[in-house]
Amino acid sequence: MGRYSFAEDFKRYGPQAPLAEPIRLREANRYCRRLARSHYENFPVVSWFVPRRLRQHFYNIYAYCRWADNLADLAPDPQHALVWLSWWESHLRACFQQRAIHPVFIALQETIREFGIPPDPFVDLLVAFRQDQQVTRYDTFDQLLAYCRYSANPVGRLVLYVAGCHDPQRAALADCICTGLQLANFWQDVAEDWKRGRIYLPLAHLRRFGADETPIIRGVATEAFRRALAAACDEAEGWLLRGRPLIGLVPSFLRMEVALFIEGGLAILQSIRQQHYDVLRQRPILSRWQKLALVLRTWWKIRIRRRMGSPEEFRC
């Protein structure tokens, strides 16, 4: 597989690309699959624990999210990003009207139809991408959590739809996991986000510990900054743990995936702690061996608990 280039895809399929005949579903699926497999994440987009019959649908959803993210982050300025995101939403609307012409939406159209997914989770994600173009600071945790409601929680709900188990109780637990994982990623990427001009650590939270934006701007983790980040890590961990009962409420094939989301988020937080909360000089990461150990450990826990009894054993 050659190195993936979004720039090439943007020229071919972006808002200024020449009109072309819609491609066939098989080609559209192949495109989404290639896109999903090409991008780095803490864990693969779709692991071998997911049944083969569902993998393509997860690739399709990921391709939608990746395109929206790229349109927002790679635009030359916020105005271009907003225009491009509106263009993307117009394709989403056409998809729900069975008029898809973009390869991502040709593939996604089949996923939406098969699982009866409403437009809301897809539209909510675009709300978050637009907000990133207009809001670069959050004063309180409540404001940041309201952002996570659009930036992270829709992803968990989409997973539940594809797994055929979406309901209010499971959705609420998935929201906890997605919010916790989003917060963990924010604390992991404080320095990277600052390069984009964004600070997600709430300013009132920093002030509570005697800190402000200065350590982030200077790239020097003061004692006050470390205390603020330590409390923020505890906040993220609380959300992840509150969502843990979901493991026992999803189909057996999805338990490993849900558990890995939780354990992966907790592992990121532990990595931050091991660096004594200095995320400004070095981004905390999980090594390949740490990821493998995490997968094996999580698999073993689920296997043992499955032998011991019912799914209730997974609940807190």
Secondary structure, DSSP 8 states (H G I E B T S, - for coil): -----HHHHHHHHSTTS-------HHHHHHHHHHHHHHS--SS-SS-TTS-HHHHHHHHHHHHHHHHHHHHHHSSSSHHHHHHHHHHHHHHHHHHHTT---SHHHHHHHHHHHHHT--SHHHHHHHHHHHHHHH----SSHHHHHHHHHHHTHHHHHHHHHHHT---HHHHHHHHHHHHHHHHHHHHHTHHHHHHTT---S-HHHHHHTT--SHHHHHT---HHHHHHHHHHHHHHHHHHHHTGGGGGGS-HHHHHHHHHHHHHHHHHHHHHHHTTT--SSS-----HHHHHHHHHHHHHHHHHHHHHS-GGGG--
